[in-house]
Amino acid sequence: MNSPECDLKGHGPCSGPICQRGMTFNHRCDAHVKLEAYWTKRNLGKKLTDWLDGLQNAERQEAMRQASPRGKHWREVIERPSEE
């Protein structure tokens, strides 16, 4: 089985562990979880991916600083070694 990747890969740099939301197939790196929370609270009038694509480095750092911590519904994906 392939290890999960961030669904927002390519929309700015990924960082932190990969997390899964509940029982869904949504996967995000910790950075994108926090940026999505920031975006949701402020209802910026753009699609999340468009907003992420337009972020400059300083804006991204400021958003990360102001973002709330990852909610408990996002859980780190625990990789288990495949048995062969």
C-alpha beads as a LAMMPS data file, in Angstrom:
LAMMPS data file: protein, C-alpha beads

84 atoms
83 bonds

1 atom types
1 bond types

-500.0 500.0 xlo xhi
-500.0 500.0 ylo yhi
-500.0 500.0 zlo zhi

Masses

1 110.0

Atoms # bond

1 1 1 0.000 0.000 0.000
2 1 1 1.275 3.454 -0.851
3 1 1 1.680 5.922 1.963
4 1 1 -0.864 8.752 1.796
5 1 1 0.163 12.160 0.508
6 1 1 -1.305 15.574 1.172
7 1 1 -4.341 16.242 -1.040
8 1 1 -3.127 19.828 -1.396
9 1 1 0.350 18.869 -2.585
10 1 1 1.391 21.419 -5.184
11 1 1 -0.435 24.271 -3.454
12 1 1 2.518 25.583 -1.512
13 1 1 5.057 23.602 0.473
14 1 1 3.857 20.758 2.657
15 1 1 5.220 20.326 6.159
16 1 1 4.485 18.277 9.223
17 1 1 2.841 14.894 9.517
18 1 1 0.127 13.723 7.135
19 1 1 -3.263 13.676 8.831
20 1 1 -6.600 12.109 7.943
21 1 1 -9.937 13.692 8.789
22 1 1 -12.143 11.204 10.597
23 1 1 -13.032 8.207 8.485
24 1 1 -12.890 10.119 5.180
25 1 1 -10.211 9.858 2.547
26 1 1 -9.149 13.479 3.126
27 1 1 -5.423 13.742 3.752
28 1 1 -3.580 16.967 4.560
29 1 1 -0.154 17.785 5.878
30 1 1 -0.171 19.658 9.191
31 1 1 0.642 22.970 7.470
32 1 1 -2.286 22.684 5.049
33 1 1 -4.666 21.685 7.877
34 1 1 -3.746 24.885 9.720
35 1 1 -3.941 27.066 6.610
36 1 1 -7.353 25.584 5.743
37 1 1 -8.590 26.408 9.267
38 1 1 -7.325 29.988 8.888
39 1 1 -8.996 30.308 5.467
40 1 1 -12.299 28.858 6.744
41 1 1 -12.506 31.256 9.705
42 1 1 -11.946 34.300 7.527
43 1 1 -14.132 33.240 4.569
44 1 1 -11.795 34.937 2.117
45 1 1 -14.150 34.655 -0.872
46 1 1 -11.799 32.440 -2.907
47 1 1 -11.500 28.717 -3.319
48 1 1 -8.954 27.288 -0.890
49 1 1 -6.615 26.121 -3.659
50 1 1 -6.733 29.516 -5.402
51 1 1 -5.959 31.291 -2.128
52 1 1 -3.059 28.927 -1.371
53 1 1 -1.637 29.403 -4.874
54 1 1 -1.683 33.187 -4.453
55 1 1 -0.002 33.287 -1.028
56 1 1 3.365 34.977 -0.818
57 1 1 5.898 33.649 1.705
58 1 1 5.322 36.468 4.222
59 1 1 1.529 36.071 3.961
60 1 1 1.868 32.324 4.464
61 1 1 4.021 32.792 7.568
62 1 1 1.527 35.295 9.000
63 1 1 -1.408 32.945 8.307
64 1 1 0.472 30.051 9.959
65 1 1 1.188 32.242 12.980
66 1 1 -2.482 33.193 13.346
67 1 1 -3.917 29.762 12.498
68 1 1 -5.491 27.703 15.216
69 1 1 -3.925 24.359 16.119
70 1 1 -4.998 21.249 14.254
71 1 1 -8.435 20.096 15.437
72 1 1 -8.829 16.723 17.117
73 1 1 -10.882 15.404 14.180
74 1 1 -7.606 15.407 12.186
75 1 1 -5.477 12.435 13.247
76 1 1 -1.954 11.657 12.209
77 1 1 -1.740 8.742 9.814
78 1 1 0.305 6.023 11.434
79 1 1 2.418 4.190 8.919
80 1 1 2.724 0.486 9.577
81 1 1 5.492 -1.429 7.870
82 1 1 4.161 -3.759 5.233
83 1 1 4.606 -7.423 5.999
84 1 1 6.047 -9.432 3.169

Bonds

1 1 1 2
2 1 2 3
3 1 3 4
4 1 4 5
5 1 5 6
6 1 6 7
7 1 7 8
8 1 8 9
9 1 9 10
10 1 10 11
11 1 11 12
12 1 12 13
13 1 13 14
14 1 14 15
15 1 15 16
16 1 16 17
17 1 17 18
18 1 18 19
19 1 19 20
20 1 20 21
21 1 21 22
22 1 22 23
23 1 23 24
24 1 24 25
25 1 25 26
26 1 26 27
27 1 27 28
28 1 28 29
29 1 29 30
30 1 30 31
31 1 31 32
32 1 32 33
33 1 33 34
34 1 34 35
35 1 35 36
36 1 36 37
37 1 37 38
38 1 38 39
39 1 39 40
40 1 40 41
41 1 41 42
42 1 42 43
43 1 43 44
44 1 44 45
45 1 45 46
46 1 46 47
47 1 47 48
48 1 48 49
49 1 49 50
50 1 50 51
51 1 51 52
52 1 52 53
53 1 53 54
54 1 54 55
55 1 55 56
56 1 56 57
57 1 57 58
58 1 58 59
59 1 59 60
60 1 60 61
61 1 61 62
62 1 62 63
63 1 63 64
64 1 64 65
65 1 65 66
66 1 66 67
67 1 67 68
68 1 68 69
69 1 69 70
70 1 70 71
71 1 71 72
72 1 72 73
73 1 73 74
74 1 74 75
75 1 75 76
76 1 76 77
77 1 77 78
78 1 78 79
79 1 79 80
80 1 80 81
81 1 81 82
82 1 82 83
83 1 83 84
